[in-house]
Amino acid sequence: MSSHAPLYDLVSRPRRLRTNPAMRRFAAENRVHPEELILPAFVKEGISKPVEIQSMPGVVQHTVDSLKQAAAEAVELGLGGIMLFGIPETRDAVGSASLEVDGILNHAIAQVRAEVGDDIVVMSDLCLDEFTDHGHCGVLDDDGVVDNDETLRIYAEMGVAQAQAGAHMVGPSGMMDGQVGVIRAALDSAGYQDVSVLAYSAKYNSAFYGPFREAVDSALTGDRKTYQMDPSNRREALHELQLDLDEGADMVMVKPAMSYLDILRDVAEVSPVPVSAYQISGEYAMIEAAAGNGWIDRDAAVKESVLSIKRAGANSILTYYAAELARWYRQDNGN
């Protein structure tokens, strides 16, 4: 013990609550639980075994069988949800495969739902970018511009097809104006009032989507600046949020997460419905690349990055680290 008298009388010593691991756990303001995590998963048509995604070490394009195994593991680990993305063998200008009952995504939804039942929330990406031969999130008009209202017609059909396949929740991610309202009306009219809509309310035109495009074998030409949000805009996110709420969104999302924590905080402070955030492919890839070069402590960085999303206000987090984080949680809590 030091014999030196304090320079002055310290009334508050915050370090008292940091003295050892037990004290730090006791005083922690935020924790990430497995049930708050959603695992994004890719399923590809026409492959016989999982295919590794080079820009996303540890993430694969699944076969239907390996996807079912991943879903079963997600249940066993106590994850909250699994979000499915389909990669078809054949694409066309209007994304026809997205509506086929035996198309890769709808088939995968049905198979996963049969595997896990109601033990985890089965979620499906509702967007055309994986299904179109031009890689855009909607159909193009004669001038090569995404036709908002014609795209909405297809989104409505996709929503019903995914609900018929067994999705508990659909996630319209294309940032078309009016998409939530059109999908909600279509689901209700078809008798799927209990299927939820997770609105990608604030989805930005980000430079960090690159690895995802490898993951879904994207055929994108051009960019998505005319429909995804401009990264310079902050107030606009609250406008988009309110529109989705007015159209019946059950949950809302901010995407990307780590580069838009200010937006996530803004949305979380005012949203009357649960808020999700997506730690996207580029954010994942940056951690993996830096860790692979020995520049950062990988496990610590993973935990800190996801905790930052929770701290900013997310009720649920889509992250490719979901299963790994759940295993760590189990180890740390002895179950």
C-alpha positions as CSV (number, residue, x, y, z in Angstrom):
1,M,0.0,0.0,0.0
2,S,1.3,3.4,-0.9
3,S,2.3,5.6,2.0
4,H,1.8,8.7,0.0
5,A,-1.2,10.8,1.0
6,P,-3.5,11.7,-1.9
7,L,-2.9,15.1,-3.5
8,Y,-6.5,15.9,-2.6
9,D,-9.5,14.2,-1.3
10,L,-11.0,12.1,-4.1
11,V,-14.7,11.7,-3.5
12,S,-15.3,9.6,-6.6
13,R,-13.0,6.8,-7.8
14,P,-14.5,5.1,-10.8
15,R,-11.6,2.6,-10.9
16,R,-13.2,0.9,-7.9
17,L,-15.6,-0.8,-10.3
18,R,-12.8,-2.0,-12.6
19,T,-10.6,-3.7,-10.0
20,N,-11.1,-7.3,-11.2
21,P,-13.1,-9.4,-13.8
22,A,-15.9,-10.1,-11.4
23,M,-16.3,-6.4,-10.5
24,R,-16.2,-5.4,-14.2
25,R,-18.9,-8.0,-15.0
26,F,-21.0,-6.8,-12.1
27,A,-20.8,-3.2,-13.2
28,A,-21.3,-3.8,-17.0
29,E,-24.0,-1.7,-18.5
30,N,-24.4,-3.8,-21.7
31,R,-24.1,-7.5,-22.5
32,V,-24.7,-9.4,-25.7
33,H,-26.9,-12.4,-25.3
34,P,-27.2,-15.2,-28.0
35,E,-31.0,-14.6,-28.4
36,E,-30.2,-11.1,-29.6
37,L,-28.1,-12.4,-32.4
38,I,-29.2,-13.2,-36.0
39,L,-27.0,-15.4,-38.2
40,P,-27.0,-14.4,-41.9
41,A,-26.7,-17.5,-44.1
42,F,-26.2,-18.0,-47.8
43,V,-27.6,-21.0,-49.7
44,K,-26.5,-21.7,-53.3
45,E,-28.2,-23.7,-55.9
46,G,-26.3,-26.4,-57.8
47,I,-23.4,-27.1,-55.4
48,S,-22.7,-30.4,-53.7
49,K,-20.7,-29.1,-50.7
50,P,-20.3,-25.7,-49.0
51,V,-18.2,-23.2,-50.8
52,E,-15.8,-20.9,-48.9
53,I,-16.1,-17.2,-49.5
54,Q,-12.6,-15.9,-50.0
55,S,-13.2,-12.4,-48.8
56,M,-15.1,-13.6,-45.7
57,P,-12.9,-16.3,-44.0
58,G,-15.1,-18.7,-42.1
59,V,-18.3,-18.0,-44.0
60,V,-19.6,-20.3,-46.7
61,Q,-22.2,-20.6,-49.4
62,H,-24.3,-23.5,-48.1
63,T,-26.0,-26.4,-49.7
64,V,-29.5,-26.9,-48.5
65,D,-28.3,-29.8,-46.3
66,S,-25.5,-27.8,-44.7
67,L,-27.8,-24.9,-44.2
68,K,-30.2,-27.1,-42.3
69,Q,-27.3,-28.2,-40.1
70,A,-26.3,-24.6,-39.5
71,A,-29.9,-23.7,-38.6
72,A,-30.1,-26.7,-36.2
73,E,-26.8,-25.5,-34.6
74,A,-28.2,-22.0,-34.3
75,V,-31.1,-23.4,-32.3
76,E,-28.8,-25.4,-30.1
77,L,-26.7,-22.3,-29.4
78,G,-29.8,-20.3,-28.5
79,L,-29.6,-17.7,-31.3
80,G,-32.5,-15.5,-31.9
81,G,-32.8,-15.8,-35.7
82,I,-31.4,-16.9,-39.0
83,M,-31.6,-14.7,-42.1
84,L,-31.5,-16.6,-45.4
85,F,-30.1,-15.4,-48.7
86,G,-30.6,-17.4,-51.9
87,I,-28.2,-17.7,-54.8
88,P,-29.9,-19.2,-57.9
89,E,-28.2,-20.9,-60.8
90,T,-30.2,-19.0,-63.4
91,R,-31.0,-15.3,-63.4
92,D,-33.0,-13.0,-65.6
93,A,-34.0,-9.3,-65.9
94,V,-36.9,-9.6,-63.5
95,G,-35.6,-12.1,-61.0
96,S,-38.1,-14.9,-61.8
97,A,-36.4,-17.5,-59.6
98,S,-37.4,-15.4,-56.6
99,L,-41.1,-16.4,-57.1
100,E,-40.6,-20.1,-57.8
101,V,-41.9,-22.5,-55.2
102,D,-38.9,-24.8,-55.8
103,G,-36.5,-21.8,-56.3
104,I,-33.4,-22.0,-54.1
105,L,-34.5,-19.4,-51.5
106,N,-38.1,-20.6,-51.1
107,H,-37.1,-24.2,-51.1
108,A,-34.4,-23.4,-48.4
109,I,-36.9,-21.6,-46.3
110,A,-39.2,-24.6,-46.3
111,Q,-36.4,-27.0,-45.5
112,V,-35.1,-24.9,-42.7
113,R,-38.5,-24.3,-41.2
114,A,-39.2,-28.1,-41.4
115,E,-35.9,-28.6,-39.6
116,V,-36.3,-26.1,-36.8
117,G,-40.0,-25.4,-36.5
118,D,-40.6,-22.4,-34.2
119,D,-37.5,-22.9,-32.2
120,I,-35.8,-19.9,-33.9
121,V,-37.1,-17.1,-36.0
122,V,-36.7,-18.0,-39.7
123,M,-36.1,-14.8,-41.6
124,S,-35.7,-14.3,-45.4
125,D,-34.1,-11.6,-47.5
126,L,-36.8,-10.0,-49.7
127,C,-34.9,-8.4,-52.5
128,L,-34.2,-9.0,-56.2
129,D,-30.4,-8.4,-56.3
130,E,-29.5,-12.0,-55.9
131,F,-32.0,-13.0,-58.7
132,T,-31.5,-10.5,-61.4
133,D,-28.9,-10.8,-64.2
134,H,-28.0,-7.1,-63.8
135,G,-27.7,-7.3,-60.0
136,H,-30.0,-4.5,-59.0
137,C,-32.5,-4.7,-56.3
138,G,-35.4,-4.1,-58.7
139,V,-36.4,-4.3,-62.3
140,L,-35.1,-1.8,-64.8
141,D,-37.0,0.5,-67.1
142,D,-36.1,1.2,-70.7
143,D,-33.6,3.7,-69.6
144,G,-31.8,1.3,-67.3
145,V,-33.2,2.9,-64.1
146,V,-34.7,0.9,-61.3
147,D,-38.5,1.1,-61.7
148,N,-39.8,1.6,-58.2
149,D,-43.4,0.7,-58.6
150,E,-43.0,-2.3,-60.9
151,T,-40.5,-3.6,-58.4
152,L,-43.1,-3.3,-55.7
153,R,-45.4,-5.6,-57.6
154,I,-42.8,-8.3,-57.5
155,Y,-41.9,-7.6,-53.9
156,A,-45.5,-8.2,-53.0
157,E,-45.4,-11.6,-54.7
158,M,-42.1,-12.4,-53.1
159,G,-43.4,-11.7,-49.7
160,V,-46.3,-14.1,-50.1
161,A,-44.1,-16.8,-51.7
162,Q,-41.7,-16.6,-48.7
163,A,-44.5,-16.7,-46.2
164,Q,-46.0,-19.7,-48.0
165,A,-42.6,-21.4,-47.7
166,G,-42.6,-20.8,-44.0
167,A,-40.7,-17.6,-43.2
168,H,-41.7,-16.2,-39.8
169,M,-40.3,-12.8,-40.9
170,V,-39.5,-11.2,-44.2
171,G,-36.8,-8.6,-44.6
172,P,-37.3,-6.2,-47.5
173,S,-33.9,-4.8,-48.2
174,G,-34.2,-3.1,-51.5
175,M,-35.0,0.5,-50.3
176,M,-37.9,0.9,-52.7
177,D,-40.3,3.7,-51.7
178,G,-43.5,2.1,-50.3
179,Q,-42.1,-1.5,-50.0
180,V,-43.2,-2.2,-46.5
181,G,-46.8,-1.1,-47.1
182,V,-47.1,-3.1,-50.3
183,I,-45.7,-6.2,-48.7
184,R,-47.8,-5.9,-45.6
185,A,-50.9,-5.5,-47.6
186,A,-50.1,-8.5,-49.8
187,L,-49.3,-10.7,-46.7
188,D,-52.6,-9.7,-45.1
189,S,-54.6,-10.3,-48.2
190,A,-53.1,-13.7,-48.6
191,G,-53.9,-14.7,-45.0
192,Y,-50.4,-14.2,-43.6
193,Q,-51.2,-11.6,-41.0
194,D,-48.9,-13.2,-38.5
195,V,-45.8,-13.0,-40.7
196,S,-43.7,-10.1,-39.6
197,V,-41.8,-7.5,-41.6
198,L,-38.3,-6.4,-40.7
199,A,-37.9,-3.1,-42.5
200,Y,-34.4,-2.2,-43.7
201,S,-35.4,1.4,-42.9
202,A,-32.0,3.1,-43.1
203,K,-29.8,1.1,-45.6
204,Y,-26.9,3.2,-46.8
205,N,-25.1,3.1,-50.1
206,S,-21.9,1.8,-48.4
207,A,-18.5,0.9,-49.7
208,F,-18.4,-2.0,-47.2
209,Y,-20.8,-4.3,-49.1
210,G,-18.0,-5.6,-51.4
211,P,-17.5,-9.1,-49.8
212,F,-21.3,-9.6,-49.8
213,R,-21.4,-9.3,-53.5
214,E,-18.9,-12.2,-53.7
215,A,-21.0,-14.1,-51.3
216,V,-24.1,-13.9,-53.5
217,D,-22.2,-14.0,-56.8
218,S,-23.6,-10.6,-57.6
219,A,-23.9,-9.6,-61.3
220,L,-24.2,-5.9,-60.4
221,T,-23.5,-3.3,-63.1
222,G,-23.4,0.3,-62.0
223,D,-24.3,1.3,-58.5
224,R,-27.3,1.7,-56.2
225,K,-27.0,5.4,-55.4
226,T,-30.5,6.2,-56.6
227,Y,-32.2,4.0,-54.1
228,Q,-29.9,3.3,-51.2
229,M,-29.3,6.2,-48.8
230,D,-26.5,8.8,-49.2
231,P,-23.9,8.2,-46.5
232,S,-23.8,12.0,-45.8
233,N,-27.4,12.1,-44.6
234,R,-28.5,11.7,-41.0
235,R,-31.9,13.3,-40.6
236,E,-33.2,11.4,-43.6
237,A,-32.9,8.1,-41.7
238,L,-35.6,9.3,-39.3
239,H,-37.8,10.2,-42.3
240,E,-37.3,6.7,-43.7
241,L,-38.0,5.2,-40.3
242,Q,-41.3,7.0,-39.9
243,L,-42.4,6.0,-43.4
244,D,-41.8,2.4,-42.6
245,L,-43.6,2.6,-39.3
246,D,-46.6,4.2,-40.9
247,E,-46.6,1.4,-43.5
248,G,-46.7,-1.3,-40.7
249,A,-43.1,-2.3,-40.0
250,D,-42.9,-4.7,-37.1
251,M,-39.1,-4.2,-36.6
252,V,-36.7,-1.8,-38.3
253,M,-33.0,-2.0,-39.2
254,V,-30.0,0.2,-39.7
255,K,-27.4,-1.1,-42.2
256,P,-24.4,-1.0,-42.0
257,A,-24.0,-1.0,-38.3
258,M,-20.4,-0.2,-37.3
259,S,-20.0,2.7,-39.7
260,Y,-23.4,4.1,-38.8
261,L,-23.6,3.9,-35.0
262,D,-24.8,7.5,-34.9
263,I,-27.7,6.6,-37.1
264,L,-28.4,3.5,-35.0
265,R,-28.5,5.7,-31.9
266,D,-30.8,8.2,-33.5
267,V,-33.2,5.4,-34.6
268,A,-33.1,3.6,-31.3
269,E,-34.0,6.7,-29.3
270,V,-37.3,7.3,-31.1
271,S,-38.4,3.9,-32.5
272,P,-41.5,2.4,-30.8
273,V,-40.6,-1.0,-32.3
274,P,-37.5,-3.2,-31.9
275,V,-34.4,-2.0,-33.7
276,S,-31.9,-4.3,-35.5
277,A,-28.6,-3.6,-37.0
278,Y,-26.4,-5.5,-39.5
279,Q,-22.7,-5.9,-39.0
280,I,-22.1,-6.3,-42.7
281,S,-19.6,-8.3,-44.8
282,G,-17.0,-5.5,-45.2
283,E,-17.0,-4.8,-41.4
284,Y,-16.5,-8.6,-40.9
285,A,-13.7,-8.8,-43.5
286,M,-11.8,-5.8,-42.0
287,I,-11.6,-7.5,-38.6
288,E,-10.6,-10.8,-40.2
289,A,-7.9,-9.1,-42.4
290,A,-6.4,-7.1,-39.6
291,A,-6.4,-10.1,-37.3
292,G,-4.9,-12.3,-40.0
293,N,-2.0,-9.9,-40.2
294,G,-1.5,-9.9,-36.5
295,W,-2.4,-6.3,-36.1
296,I,-5.3,-6.8,-33.7
297,D,-6.5,-9.4,-31.2
298,R,-9.2,-11.1,-33.2
299,D,-11.5,-12.4,-30.5
300,A,-11.3,-9.2,-28.4
301,A,-12.1,-7.1,-31.5
302,V,-15.1,-9.3,-32.5
303,K,-16.6,-9.0,-29.0
304,E,-15.9,-5.2,-28.8
305,S,-17.3,-4.6,-32.3
306,V,-20.6,-6.3,-31.6
307,L,-20.9,-4.8,-28.1
308,S,-20.6,-1.4,-29.7
309,I,-23.6,-2.1,-31.8
310,K,-25.6,-3.3,-28.7
311,R,-24.4,-0.2,-26.8
312,A,-25.6,2.1,-29.6
313,G,-29.1,0.8,-29.1
314,A,-29.7,-2.4,-31.2
315,N,-32.2,-4.9,-29.8
316,S,-30.9,-7.5,-32.3
317,I,-27.8,-7.8,-34.4
318,L,-27.2,-9.6,-37.6
319,T,-23.6,-10.7,-37.6
320,Y,-21.5,-13.5,-39.2
321,Y,-20.0,-14.0,-35.8
322,A,-23.3,-15.0,-34.2
323,A,-22.6,-18.7,-33.7
324,E,-19.0,-18.0,-32.5
325,L,-20.2,-15.4,-30.1
326,A,-22.9,-17.7,-28.7
327,R,-20.2,-20.4,-28.1
328,W,-18.1,-17.9,-26.2
329,Y,-21.1,-16.8,-24.2
330,R,-21.8,-20.5,-23.3
331,Q,-18.1,-20.9,-22.2
332,D,-18.1,-17.8,-20.2
333,N,-21.4,-18.6,-18.4
334,G,-20.7,-22.3,-17.9
335,N,-23.6,-23.7,-19.9
